Every structure is written in C-alpha cells, then in structure tokens.
Amino acid sequence: MENTRVVHIIPSLAKGGAERLVLDICNALAKQPGVEVKLVVFSAIDTYPQLSKTVDVELIPTRYIPSLTGKTINETEALKAFFNRFKPHVIHLHLFEAEIAARATEYYNAVYITHCHFNTVEYKKFSLASLLNKTLFTRLYERAFVLKHTLRAKANGYIAISKDTAVFFHQNLPAALSKIVVLMLNAINYAAFAKAPLPQPPTNELRLINTGSFITRKNQQFLVKVLAHLKQKGINAKLCLLGDGTERSNITALAQSLNVSDSLQVPGNVENVEDYLAQSHIYLHSATFEPFGLVLVEAMAAGLPVVAIDGMGNRDVNVEGKTGFLMPADTSPEAFADKIIALSNNTALYDEMKAYARNFAAGFDIDSYTARLLEIYKGLI
C-alpha cells in the first residue's frame, strides 16, 4: 500500500505562531508510519533552523496576485510542476498567500486543508463598503477567485485554531464550505517546554516574560508601563521581551522615558524560547487581539502562571483563576500590575497555578494533535 503523501505550504518560516506550528506538525507527521511529508516555502527566510533541519523543506518561489485590470501576476509554474512530481494526496495550506497561490495551480487531484490561523480578512463576505474601497474590493475579488477553485477540488477541509476564528469562518464561507470547518486548538511540542522543573515562587526578584512580534497589536508598550508601575511600588521586577519588529525602537524609547531600561531585557528573536521561560516566574500577554496564543500554552507547559489581556482567541487557553488571570481589554497598566503583585505574593496560589498550568498544557501536545489530523486527512481522502 502506498504512503499517504502530504505537503504543507506556508510563505516562509519567518517568526510566528503559524510557522512554529507547521514545523511541529511536519516533524510529528514524519514520525508516522505510512506518511510522506514535505514542507514547501516560497521564501528562504528561516528563523527556526533547529526545527526545520529535521523537516523535508523545498523552496519554491511562488506568487499569484490577481488583477481586475488584466495585470495578474502568475508565478505558479514551479509549484504546479512540484505537485505533478510529488502527486500529493493532501495539500495543507497555511496563510492566505499560500492559499491563493496553491489554488491557482488548478491541481485538483488532492484534497485541500485550509488552516485558519486567524480571522482572514480576505474571506469576509460582500458588503456595500467593498464597492467603495479599493482594498476591500480587491479582497472580495481574491475571495471569489479562491472559492471558485476551492469548489473544484476533490475535497476540502477547514481547521480553525480557536472558537472565535471558527465563528468567523462559519459566518463568511458559503454554506457548502462552512459546514466543514473543524475546531482544532493549536498544539505544541509539550516535552520541549515541560522538561525543566516547575519554577519556584519569586522571592528577591520577580522575573516576567513575554514572547511576540513587536507590532502594534501585540501591545508590548503596555507591558513596559506595567513594569514601571511595579517598580514604583517597590517590586524588584525584571521584564524580558522576546521578539523583534517595527515597534522595537518605540518600546525601548518608552522604557528609557519611564526610567526602567535597566529592568528590561530585549534579546530579539530567539529559537530556544523554552530556556528563557525556564528562568522566569510569570508569563505576561498584552495583545489586544489574539487569534489563539500558542506562546501562552508554551509558557503554561513551562509551569508559568499567565496574566493576559482578553484578546478573544486566547479565551480558549486561559482558565480564569486556574492557569492565571484573563484581564478585560480596557485594563489599565496599574490594575494589571496589581494582579501580578497579588499572584507573586501568594505562594500557595502561585504553586497551585503553576502545577495546573503545566497539566493543562499537556492537553495540547502535538502527538495527539497529529493523530487527529491524520484522521481528518484519511476521512477526506
């Protein structure tokens, strides 16, 4: 009996939750008997060299940009040739750039999985505003193009990473497709993050940590203000912000203006996130919108209680009063800081939360996730 051939496609391996997840999935699938898995990327960017070195990655520069004026950019021949050569049974797509390019190849012999990593704006239904705004109208055109080719495929499936995202796709897909949206909360390599001993309650120094791209939505400047409030209240706190991006200079400038630069560590993008988590006490999450929050589960696996702002998608992974605290979106930095202080001062509560967080995160292990994913593949095939 021939192997089940699966190809995952993502534009690049830039730093991000989708990219991290696809590498974990490919590594886990490669261990399954009777499965042959490849990962196709359009760009050579790779911020996860340790994870990707054990994955069969193929670089295929690809672009498809539709145009209403006849200036469509169609650079999909190499991808089409790959499909004809590899003959995949399953094409698993991550992010809209991969979605539109793969659908444009018109390879209809495989079943397609669209991984819904967030509320993809290109999938929004028609509205009158779409006729008045060039960007919205272009997205509507892209949506029509993708859906036309989707309905020609052998079979399709949609995986939503949170309840919020599942609702979005149920509301915006045609009826024939909305009924095949499956909710699968993201997964992590649990063993990698749970390998260190559970953290001890903070004593002389409170070590706080956050992971995420330095973009406006991730809201790390809020955490700098939280740090300033902690310092004002006499707390010897240190904050480590893992990541990089366009907001980096604004974050460091704010820290300087609030006189907390000495208590802020910004090491940039790192691959060994688990080592930084193992040296911390509490994980902080400040995103104003969060499709899921893979980093939250990683922190919980490391045994860190989480104090987070409600970003909608992260409601699925924050158990209020058990894994930590989920604060309202309009929470002030001072109120956020007070919650951290209350947790760090209560040793019994801290110990209870760290143990619950680690056990809770075990339910998001990549191996059980992959087993369910294979069932979905086989069901569609």
C-alpha positions in Angstrom: 0.0 0.0 0.0 1.4 3.4 -1.0 2.3 6.1 1.5 0.0 9.0 2.2 1.8 11.9 0.6 1.2 15.2 2.4 2.5 18.7 1.5 2.3 21.6 3.9 2.7 25.1 2.3 3.5 28.3 4.0 5.0 31.5 2.5 8.1 31.5 4.7 9.5 30.4 8.1 9.5 33.9 9.5 9.0 34.2 13.2 5.3 33.5 14.1 2.8 31.1 15.6 1.7 29.6 12.2 5.3 29.0 11.2 6.2 27.3 14.5 3.1 25.1 14.4 3.6 23.9 10.8 7.2 22.8 11.7 5.9 20.9 14.8 3.2 19.3 12.6 5.7 18.3 9.9 8.2 16.9 12.4 5.4 14.9 14.1 3.9 13.6 10.8 7.3 12.5 9.6 7.4 10.0 12.5 4.2 8.4 11.5 4.4 5.1 9.5 3.0 5.3 6.0 3.2 9.1 5.8 5.5 11.0 3.5 5.5 14.7 4.3 7.1 17.7 2.6 7.0 21.4 3.5 7.0 23.9 0.7 8.0 27.6 1.3 8.0 30.5 -1.1 10.9 32.4 0.6 14.3 31.3 2.0 13.5 33.2 5.3 14.0 30.7 8.2 14.0 31.8 11.8 13.7 28.2 13.1 16.8 26.5 11.8 16.9 23.9 14.6 13.2 22.8 14.0 13.4 23.0 10.2 16.6 20.9 9.8 14.6 17.7 10.5 11.9 18.6 8.0 12.0 17.9 4.3 11.7 21.6 3.2 11.5 22.5 -0.5 12.0 26.2 -1.6 9.7 27.0 -4.5 9.5 30.8 -5.2 5.8 31.3 -6.0 3.4 34.3 -6.4 -0.1 34.8 -7.5 -1.6 38.2 -7.4 -4.9 38.5 -9.3 -5.8 41.8 -11.0 -9.1 43.1 -12.3 -7.3 45.1 -14.9 -5.6 42.1 -16.6 -2.3 42.6 -14.9 -2.4 39.3 -12.9 1.0 38.1 -11.6 1.0 34.3 -12.0 4.3 32.7 -11.0 3.0 29.3 -10.1 4.5 27.0 -12.7 7.2 25.7 -10.4 4.6 24.9 -7.7 2.4 23.1 -10.3 5.4 21.1 -11.5 6.1 20.1 -7.9 2.5 18.9 -7.5 2.7 16.8 -10.7 6.0 15.3 -9.5 5.1 14.6 -5.8 1.5 13.8 -6.5 0.2 14.7 -3.0 -2.9 13.2 -1.6 -3.2 16.1 0.8 -2.3 19.8 0.3 -2.4 21.6 3.7 -2.3 25.4 3.3 -1.2 28.0 5.9 -1.8 31.7 5.4 -3.7 33.3 2.5 -0.6 33.9 0.3 -0.1 30.1 0.2 -3.9 29.6 -0.2 -4.3 31.7 -3.3 -1.1 30.5 -5.0 -1.9 26.8 -4.4 -5.5 27.2 -5.7 -4.2 29.0 -8.8 -2.2 25.9 -9.9 -5.5 24.2 -10.6 -4.2 20.9 -9.2 -7.5 19.1 -8.4 -6.2 15.6 -7.7 -5.6 16.2 -4.0 -7.8 17.1 -1.0 -7.1 20.5 0.4 -6.9 21.7 4.0 -7.1 25.4 4.8 -5.6 26.1 8.2 -7.4 29.2 9.6 -4.7 30.8 11.8 -6.7 34.0 12.3 -9.8 35.8 11.0 -8.5 36.1 7.5 -9.8 39.4 6.1 -9.8 38.2 2.5 -12.6 35.8 3.4 -15.0 38.4 4.5 -18.4 38.4 2.8 -19.6 41.1 0.4 -20.7 44.4 1.9 -21.5 47.8 0.4 -18.2 49.1 1.8 -16.5 46.7 -0.6 -17.7 48.7 -3.5 -16.4 52.0 -2.1 -12.9 50.9 -1.0 -10.3 49.7 -3.5 -8.6 47.4 -0.9 -11.8 45.8 0.2 -12.9 45.3 -3.4 -9.6 43.6 -4.2 -10.1 41.3 -1.3 -13.6 40.5 -2.5 -12.2 39.6 -5.9 -9.5 37.4 -4.3 -12.1 35.7 -2.2 -14.2 34.9 -5.3 -11.1 33.5 -7.0 -10.2 31.2 -4.1 -13.7 30.0 -3.5 -14.2 29.2 -7.2 -11.1 27.0 -7.3 -11.9 25.5 -3.8 -15.2 24.2 -5.0 -13.5 22.4 -7.9 -11.2 20.4 -5.6 -11.5 16.7 -4.8 -12.4 17.6 -1.2 -11.8 20.4 1.2 -11.5 20.9 5.0 -11.0 23.9 7.2 -9.2 23.9 10.5 -10.0 26.8 12.9 -7.5 27.4 15.7 -9.9 29.0 18.1 -13.7 29.3 18.7 -13.5 32.9 17.7 -11.9 32.0 14.4 -14.3 29.1 13.8 -17.3 31.6 14.2 -15.7 33.9 11.7 -15.3 31.2 9.0 -18.8 29.8 9.7 -20.2 33.3 9.1 -18.1 34.1 6.0 -17.8 30.9 4.0 -20.5 29.7 1.6 -22.9 27.2 3.2 -21.3 24.2 1.4 -17.9 25.0 3.0 -18.9 26.5 6.3 -20.3 23.1 7.5 -16.8 21.5 7.2 -15.0 23.9 9.5 -13.4 21.9 12.3 -12.2 23.4 15.5 -8.7 22.2 16.4 -6.9 24.3 19.1 -3.2 24.7 18.4 -0.6 22.3 19.7 2.9 22.4 21.0 5.9 20.1 21.5 4.9 19.7 25.1 8.0 17.7 26.1 10.3 20.5 24.9 8.7 23.1 27.2 7.9 20.8 30.2 11.4 19.4 30.5 12.6 21.9 33.2 11.5 21.6 36.8 8.5 23.7 37.9 9.6 27.3 38.8 9.9 28.3 42.4 7.8 31.2 43.7 9.5 34.6 43.3 11.5 35.8 46.3 14.1 38.6 45.9 13.5 39.2 42.1 10.3 38.8 40.0 11.1 37.7 36.5 8.4 38.4 33.9 8.5 37.3 30.3 6.5 37.9 27.0 7.0 36.5 23.5 5.7 38.0 20.3 6.4 40.1 17.2 7.0 43.8 18.1 3.9 45.1 16.3 1.1 47.4 17.5 -1.4 44.6 18.0 1.0 42.8 20.4 1.0 45.9 22.6 4.3 45.4 24.4 4.5 49.1 25.3 1.6 48.3 27.7 4.0 45.8 29.5 6.7 48.5 29.8 4.1 50.7 31.6 3.2 47.7 33.8 6.9 47.3 34.6 7.1 51.0 35.6 4.1 50.6 38.0 5.8 47.5 39.6 9.0 49.5 40.1 7.1 52.4 41.6 5.5 50.0 44.1 8.9 48.8 45.2 8.8 45.5 43.3 12.2 44.3 42.1 10.9 43.1 38.7 12.7 42.3 35.5 10.8 42.0 32.2 12.1 40.0 29.2 10.5 40.7 25.8 11.4 38.1 23.3 10.8 39.1 19.6 11.5 41.8 17.2 9.7 44.1 14.8 8.8 47.6 13.8 7.8 48.7 17.3 11.2 47.8 18.9 12.6 51.4 18.9 9.3 52.7 20.4 9.4 50.0 23.1 13.0 50.8 24.1 12.4 54.6 24.0 9.4 54.2 26.3 11.4 52.2 28.7 14.0 54.9 28.8 11.5 57.7 29.3 10.0 55.7 32.2 13.4 55.0 33.7 13.1 51.2 33.5 15.6 50.4 30.8 17.8 48.6 33.4 15.0 46.3 34.2 14.1 45.5 30.6 15.8 42.8 28.5 15.2 42.7 24.8 17.3 39.8 23.3 15.5 39.8 19.9 14.2 36.7 18.1 15.5 33.5 19.8 14.8 29.9 19.0 15.4 28.5 22.5 12.3 30.2 24.0 11.9 27.3 26.4 15.2 28.2 28.1 14.1 31.8 28.7 10.7 30.5 30.1 12.5 28.2 32.4 14.3 31.2 34.0 11.0 33.1 34.6 8.2 33.3 37.1 5.1 34.7 35.3 4.2 35.0 31.7 2.5 38.2 30.6 0.4 38.6 27.4 -0.7 42.0 26.3 -2.1 41.5 22.7 -5.2 43.5 22.0 -6.3 40.8 19.6 -5.0 37.2 19.7 -6.2 34.5 17.3 -5.2 31.8 19.7 -1.9 32.4 21.6 0.4 29.5 21.1 3.0 31.2 23.3 0.6 31.0 26.2 0.4 27.3 26.0 4.2 27.1 25.8 4.5 29.2 28.9 2.0 27.0 30.7 3.9 23.9 29.8 7.0 25.5 31.3 4.9 25.9 34.5 4.3 29.7 34.3 1.1 31.2 35.5 -0.2 33.6 32.9 -1.6 37.1 33.3 -3.1 38.2 30.0 -5.4 40.7 28.4 -8.5 39.2 26.8 -7.7 39.1 23.1 -10.8 36.9 22.2 -9.0 33.9 20.7 -6.9 33.4 23.8 -10.1 32.7 25.8 -9.7 29.1 24.8 -6.4 28.7 26.6 -6.9 30.8 29.7 -8.7 29.2 32.6 -9.5 32.1 34.9 -8.2 31.6 38.4 -6.6 28.3 37.4 -3.9 28.9 34.7 -3.7 32.6 35.7 -5.8 35.6 35.1 -7.5 37.0 32.0 -8.0 40.7 32.3 -10.6 42.9 30.4 -9.4 44.6 27.3 -9.6 48.0 28.9 -7.5 47.1 31.9 -5.1 49.8 33.0 -1.3 49.1 33.4 -1.7 49.7 37.1 -4.5 47.2 37.6 -2.5 44.7 35.5 0.5 45.3 37.8 -1.7 44.8 40.9 -2.8 41.4 39.7 0.9 40.4 39.2 1.7 41.6 42.7 -1.2 39.7 44.2 -0.1 36.5 42.4 3.6 36.8 43.3 2.8 37.5 46.9 0.6 34.5 47.3 2.9 31.4 47.4 0.1 28.9 47.8 -1.8 30.3 44.8 1.4 30.5 42.7 2.2 26.9 43.4 -1.3 25.8 42.6 -1.4 27.7 39.3 1.9 26.6 38.1 1.0 22.9 38.6 -2.4 23.4 37.0 -0.9 25.3 34.0 1.6 22.5 33.2 -1.1 19.8 33.5 -3.5 21.9 31.4 -0.9 22.4 28.6 -0.4 18.6 28.4 -3.7 18.5 26.6 -2.2 20.5 23.7 0.6 18.1 22.8 1.5 17.8 19.2 1.4 14.0 19.1 -2.3 13.7 20.0 -3.0 16.6 17.7 -1.2 14.9 14.8 -3.2 11.7 15.3 -6.4 13.6 15.0 -5.1 15.4 11.9 -4.3 12.1 10.2 -7.9 11.0 10.9 -9.1 14.2 9.1 -6.8 13.5 6.1 -7.9 9.9 5.8 -11.6 10.9 6.1 -11.3 13.4 3.2 -9.2 11.1 1.1 
